[in-house]
Amino acid sequence: MDNKVLEVTAAARQQILDKGVSNVRIGVKEAGCAGMEYIFDEGVETQTDLVLNHGDFNFLIDTSHMPYIEGMKLDFI
């Protein structure tokens, strides 16, 4: 996977593997006056998605969300 788009730590990768999902949707949504918040959910691929294969699972990112996602580091604590 291209680390310039989305970097995933070992802890985040393990958390996704433990959930047993094959597609993880990453995006943003409006969050009132605070701006935007990130969303992470199991997803189904659509025509407007960029699909990032990460071995045992894929990240699905709607191309309109790329300005908010590109360069992001995904971690789990």
C-alpha positions as CSV (number, residue, x, y, z in Angstrom):
1,M,0.0,0.0,0.0
2,D,1.2,3.5,-0.7
3,N,2.3,5.0,2.6
4,K,1.9,8.5,1.1
5,V,-1.9,8.1,1.1
6,L,-2.4,6.3,4.5
7,E,0.1,5.0,7.0
8,V,-1.1,2.2,9.2
9,T,0.7,1.2,12.5
10,A,1.0,-2.4,13.5
11,A,-1.4,-1.8,16.4
12,A,-4.1,-0.5,14.0
13,R,-3.5,-3.3,11.5
14,Q,-3.9,-5.9,14.3
15,Q,-7.1,-4.3,15.5
16,I,-8.6,-4.5,12.0
17,L,-7.5,-8.1,11.6
18,D,-9.0,-9.0,15.0
19,K,-12.4,-7.6,13.8
20,G,-12.2,-9.9,10.8
21,V,-13.5,-7.4,8.3
22,S,-12.4,-7.4,4.7
23,N,-13.3,-3.7,3.8
24,V,-12.8,-0.7,6.1
25,R,-14.3,2.6,4.9
26,I,-12.4,5.7,6.0
27,G,-13.9,9.1,5.5
28,V,-15.1,12.3,7.0
29,K,-18.4,13.8,7.9
30,E,-19.5,17.2,9.1
31,A,-19.5,17.5,12.9
32,G,-21.5,20.7,13.6
33,C,-19.5,23.8,14.3
34,A,-16.4,21.8,15.2
35,G,-15.8,21.1,11.5
36,M,-15.2,17.5,10.4
37,E,-14.8,14.2,12.1
38,Y,-13.3,11.0,10.8
39,I,-15.4,7.9,10.2
40,F,-14.3,4.3,10.3
41,D,-16.7,1.6,9.4
42,E,-17.0,-1.7,7.6
43,G,-17.9,-0.9,4.0
44,V,-18.9,-2.0,0.6
45,E,-16.9,-0.7,-2.4
46,T,-18.6,1.9,-4.6
47,Q,-17.6,3.3,-8.0
48,T,-16.2,6.5,-6.4
49,D,-13.9,4.7,-4.0
50,L,-10.1,4.5,-4.1
51,V,-9.3,1.0,-2.9
52,L,-6.1,0.5,-1.0
53,N,-5.2,-3.1,-0.6
54,H,-3.5,-3.9,2.7
55,G,-3.1,-7.6,2.3
56,D,-5.8,-9.2,4.4
57,F,-8.2,-6.2,4.1
58,N,-8.9,-3.1,1.9
59,F,-9.3,0.5,2.9
60,L,-12.2,2.2,0.9
61,I,-11.9,5.9,0.6
62,D,-14.4,8.0,-1.4
63,T,-12.3,10.1,-3.7
64,S,-14.0,13.3,-2.6
65,H,-12.6,12.6,0.9
66,M,-9.0,12.3,-0.2
67,P,-8.0,15.9,0.8
68,Y,-8.8,15.0,4.4
69,I,-7.3,11.5,4.4
70,E,-4.1,11.8,2.3
71,G,-1.0,11.6,4.5
72,M,-3.0,10.4,7.5
73,K,-1.5,8.0,10.1
74,L,-3.9,5.4,11.5
75,D,-3.1,4.1,14.9
76,F,-4.9,2.2,17.7
77,I,-4.2,2.9,21.4
